[in-house]
Amino acid sequence: MTNPVLQINHLQKKFGHFQALKDITFDVRPGEVFGFIGPNGAGKSTTIRVLLGIIRATGGTASIFGQNVWTDSVAIHQRLAYVPGDVYLWPNLTGGEIIDLLLKMNGTAHTAKTDDLIKKFGLDPTKKARTYSKGNRQKVALIAAFSQDADFYIFDEPTSGLDPLNERIFQDAVMTLKQQGKAVLLSSHILSEVERMCDRIGIIREGQIIETGSLAEMRHLTRTMVTVTLGDDFDVTTLPGVHGVEAGHAPHEWQFSVEAQHLSTVMATLAQHHVAALQSTPPTLEDLFMHYYTGKE
Amino acid sequence: MTRFGRTGQLVRLAFRRDRFRILMWIVILAALMASVAWKFEGIYGTPSEINAIKGTLASPGIVAMFGAFSFKGQVTTAEIFANEMLLFMALIQVVMNLALSVHATRAEEDLGITELVRAHAVGTLAPLSAAAIELLLVNLCLGVLYSVGLSAANMPGATTQGNWLIGLGLAATGLLFGMLGLLTAQVADHASSATGIAYTLFGLSYLARMITDVQHPRLTWWSPLGWVEKLAPYNSPRWLPIGLSLVLAIILLGLAFWANNHRDIGAGAITTRPGRAQASAYLRGPATLVWRRQRNVIIAWIIAVIIFGVAYGTVFNTIGDILKTNPTMQQVFGAAMVHEANHKILLSFTSLLAIVMAAVAIIPGMQLILKLHSDETRGWLEALYARPISRTHVLFSYVGTAFVTSTLAFIGGLGGIVVMGDASLTHVKDGISATEFWHGVAAQLPEIWVFLGLSVLLVGCWPRLKTISWLYLALGFITVYMGSLLKLPDCVKNVTPTGWMPRVPLHALDWTTFSWMVGLAVVLVVIGWLGYRRRDLQMS
């Protein structure tokens, strides 16, 4: 099965005169974790709500399992699990009741797996939802999602209220889904999490997808930080594709960034000048993020 | 920093937050009072008009609804006005105060806003004091407007003292129930529970005053809601009821402060108990979810409406026996005619109450339908729509529950009146027959359904305008409750569905009207449904 689970083509959404989504195009394939990142208000949640059929797109197409997200939403949701960023629960029901209800509405039932998840996440299912903290509300939604046997999982900033222990449980559970060949769309602000878990990443800015690809592919588009100590007085500013050159603490120590396509030339040239120490750091996702949003490296 | 630090700032914030709702209440209530007073001389200006209405107002059926007042000597237009309007305006004033008080305290706390405010340098009791001051100012402002409006209307028989008694008396009653709302907001652990407790107490004081008014008006002093009746503004003015209201208001506020001091923010004296670890077998979809969440409210409403019906039914024996007021009738007309007349009176009374019951029965249904939209904006529906559940399914889960609730509440209420009423009669034959009862039910159900259908239409197509449902229902209620006493023209009564059906069982049921009203209700629901399937949902 190589057909993408989710396919979005030039998706647009207007609220009155405000163009919330201008051009969203990406797809998610089976067995893949797709990271969806962007600052607040860029359109991540709007995109996800279009995918859920809660709001209707004003242009472009979006399909899940090859079916239209608006007209076939009920059929799609049979095989889909979703955890919203802000989990709102019916205040006078207990967490346990809500989990069971959500499962039943998908035609599944409370299983040993559910009990296991409740125990793992450390949730007290007898408490009324009104008394839960943000993290506990998220746990309820996560437990319901993970105990469901879906083919496509959508997580919208699922760990923003979780402590590091529960965050780790979440990440392990997502990796298990991936091994089982499920598709996962993960929208997150925690870039280290995305970096660790996601196979491919889509970056959204002001309602537009500005970059998609694997982290490795993206790194090619940006610059690598290099710190080098040379044995002679070579002037590194003469190198091609070098930016932001700064002198280091020691004599002949330099710090600069190199464009990906010039990296090999630069390294070859440096090698002729008696390299005493060399440290090269690939850009982190955070660097990439900053690069796209502030225009600086 | 004292415990009341920065109360002033919070009061300003409260008025900024509630400016539209306060403005709307004040404008509507003041205009209602002033315009009725303005028109009143035209309605009950001449002695013959006054004498005719005097008899009506003394009948137990009207006493049950408008309170017991005693007239001495020459009755003036102003006295009739006070009789008809005082209790009615007090009821609306109480509803306003309960809404504002819970909104200003417990609802803010549920949203986490109080926590945010208290984290700043404000006194621990400042948010509650600010709410109390807000209520005081709103009631005072409204009271002064009433008095000024009455003075401007200058009805025959009105006195300056009487005008101010009415204005300040209503303000004091409103304030008293506002303070009750502040207290229940401290006792309950969330806003709707606070509202529920407050309305239960309000309902009990209404029932107490109704039963005592019909039987022993002196005992009405024991119901705080009865105090407005004791003002007797234009015949024997009394300031004591205002004093009593203010004293009780201060006591309630003191208790609210005490409770506020002895509880944690976010908690109430009634603690949230843990519940089931797993869902019961029947909780499995949107419809059962609506029931699970709202069952207490639904059951409470149905029981409350039945109790009201039963309470009205208890006065059947007093109303439906004209021999009590006129013992010589039997000798003059014979027993058959007397029973016929008794039956007619009961039919008329039941027909009037049926319309009131219908208006009351609509409220829980309308709340449920509008809840579909408030649940949507609170994000509670997002979890439903992420499941294989269609818009149609969710919409009809709410709408179906609403229609069933209102229908059952109405049948229960009218049934309560008729069953209790017939049981209280010495001659059961004088009472309402089963056929008459079911015709009464059939006459009001279309009206209930049209109102609910309108709410479905608004929630489905234009949810921002949903408040119109309440205004329209209020208009319908006022036109039937006050319509005949204010001699409103038919075109005004026909603005809302409450006026479309002739009064049944007094008159025959009109099946043509029945059919097109049901048809209209169906059309409204269908359009609302189509709109709901097409529109974007609003998620916070």
Interface residues (C-beta under 8 A of the other chain):
Chain A: R49 L52 G53 I54 I55 R56 S73 V74 A75 I76 H77 Q78 L80 A81 Y82 P84 D86 V87 Y88 L89 W90 P91 N92 L93 T94 G96 E97 I98 I99 D100 L101 L102 K104 M105 N106 G107 H110 D124 P125 T126 K127 K128 R130 T131 A141
Chain B: D189 H190 T272 R273 P274 G275 R276 A277 Q278 A279 S280 L283 R284 G285 P286 L289 R292 R293 R378 G379 W380 E382 A383 L384 Y385 A386 R387 P388 I389 S390 R534 D536 L537 M539 S540
